[in-house]
Amino acid sequence: MAAGAMRTWTRTRPRGVSALGVLLLHGVCSVAPMDIRASPEVRAFLGEDVVLSCTFRSSAPLTEKLTVDWTYRPRAGGGLETIFHYQSVPYPAEMGTFKGRISWVGDVAKGDASIAIQNPMLIDNGTFSCAVKNPPDVHHNIPWTVLTVTERGLSFQLTSAMLLSIVVFIPSVVVVILLLVRMGRKFGLLKNRKKSGYKKSSIEVSDEPEHSERDGCMRRLGIWCLQCVDSDDEDPY
């Protein structure tokens, strides 16, 4: 039994060592995948340059073997089209939809692989992808960016924040205007009351009875004088 167990252990030992070697080899050769990020949606205006942002982070040192590839798929449908390639220097597409309209604005030393599109057109609407490889770090996610090009006059859209601001701001302005108008009216009424109260002063009020009494006395004196004249005319002597 002991000899049989020894023979079994001897046969299985190389297999265990081989598996361990494979695990060690896999641990040495494996590299963490590269992380690439891009804006999921980009809006542009017709004829105004737009930047498609793409950033990456590699676990391996950057070398001259690093490559950047941008591809494009039209919104209307169709196959992928390579529109830009970078390896040490940029290589814009020399034919196709974006011929002469792609420029490199990135900096691989800073993990930036962005490009810019000059004079975007409505036919440029579609999906763009950014792929970065830095051997041995070549396995990574592929982010997609949806580009929407519109005319500036037709591109105004109310976001939730803008709508909330309008709903809160406009009623507040209306309330403030109404309050100011109401306060202005009250101020005008008070001012008019003060002016009218000043005209009817105590002196002027006290003078009014004096004038009426004097007029009454003069009227009675005139009547008495007329009566006296009439009586003299009637006396013959």
Secondary structure, DSSP 8 states (H G I E B T S, - for coil): -HHHHHHHHHHHHHHHHHHHHHHHHHHHH----BEEEE-SEEEEETTS-EEE-EEEE-SS---TT-EEEEEEEETT----EEEEEESSSEEE-SSSTTTT-EEE--BGGGTB--EEESS--GGG-EEEEEEEEBTTB--B---EEEEEEE-GGG-----HHHHHHHHHHHHHHHHHHHHHHHHHHHHHHHHHHHHHHHHS-HHHHHHHHHHHHHHHHHHHHHHHHHHHHHHHHH---
